[in-house]
Amino acid sequence: MNRTVEQITLNDLPPSAPRSEVNEEHWSLVEAYAALMRAGEPCPPITLERYGTKYLVHDGTHRVTAARLVGRLTISAFVL
């Protein structure tokens, strides 16, 4: 199946978990993605499921949190 990558506004996605609720192993992955984003390195698109006007993050919650952490407004995504 050939999927198209879309640019999705981060404000249209569910909120990320607060830092206080994320364990160190998961936060390390968020920080690693944030470092890649700050360096201008590409990250794989996330995968979303659309339910009417809402989205569910199927794969990519760490990348969503990292994008928010570095101040991005959009993220690349495959939308199912």
C-alpha positions in Angstrom: 0.0 0.0 0.0 1.4 3.4 -1.0 0.8 5.9 1.8 1.2 9.7 1.6 2.9 11.7 4.3 0.8 14.7 5.6 1.9 17.6 7.8 -0.4 17.6 10.8 -0.7 20.5 13.3 0.4 19.3 16.7 -2.5 21.2 18.3 -4.8 18.8 16.5 -3.3 15.8 18.3 -4.1 14.6 21.8 -1.9 16.2 24.6 1.4 14.6 25.5 1.7 13.1 29.0 3.2 15.5 31.5 7.0 15.1 32.1 6.2 14.0 35.7 4.3 11.0 34.4 6.9 9.7 32.0 9.5 7.2 33.2 13.2 7.8 32.6 13.5 5.2 29.8 10.7 6.8 27.8 11.9 10.3 28.5 15.4 9.4 27.2 13.8 8.4 23.9 11.9 11.7 23.8 15.2 13.6 24.4 17.0 11.6 21.7 14.3 12.5 19.2 14.4 16.1 20.3 18.2 16.2 19.7 17.7 14.8 16.2 15.1 17.4 15.5 17.2 20.3 16.8 20.1 19.1 14.6 17.8 19.1 11.6 17.9 15.3 11.2 14.8 13.6 9.7 12.6 11.5 12.0 10.2 8.8 10.6 6.7 10.0 10.2 4.3 9.1 12.9 1.1 7.1 12.2 -2.3 8.4 13.1 -5.8 7.1 12.9 -8.5 9.6 12.1 -11.8 9.4 13.9 -14.0 12.1 12.4 -12.2 15.4 13.2 -10.0 13.8 15.8 -6.7 11.8 15.7 -5.4 8.9 17.7 -1.6 8.5 17.7 -1.1 4.9 16.6 2.7 5.1 16.5 4.9 8.0 17.4 4.0 9.4 20.9 7.7 10.0 21.7 8.2 11.9 18.4 5.1 14.0 19.1 6.3 14.9 22.6 9.8 15.7 21.2 8.3 17.9 18.5 6.4 19.9 21.1 9.5 20.1 23.3 11.5 21.7 20.5 8.7 24.1 19.6 7.5 22.6 16.3 4.0 23.4 15.2 3.6 20.5 12.8 4.7 16.9 12.4 4.9 14.5 9.4 2.4 11.7 9.6 0.8 8.8 7.8 -2.9 9.1 8.4 -4.9 5.8 8.3 
